[in-house]
């Protein structure tokens, strides 16, 4: 069962490990996107990252997955410092992109609700 970004809980050790690796990958992608100024994709990756974080911690991390998950989380937290600095330096652009991404998601959700 592959982890999803819809906040569905995951239970298996392999799924937690996969999700933690993906969380780290998303964080690295965000750094790259921030450095090139692609704030729209940056915002989309942040939404994915938030959903994946909720998914990872919706259920207890199995003991066998704990070392890898902890390592990935430590790395994400380290990278978050650079992400924060980068986003603060480009606050207006990043904020505008985050709002636009959220509006797009809300419009898509409304369309899905009323198109049935």
PyMOL commands that set and color helices and strands:
alter all, ss='L'
color gray80, all
select helices_A, chain A and resi 13-36+39-56+63-89+91-114
alter helices_A, ss='H'
color red, helices_A
deselect
rebuild
show_as cartoon
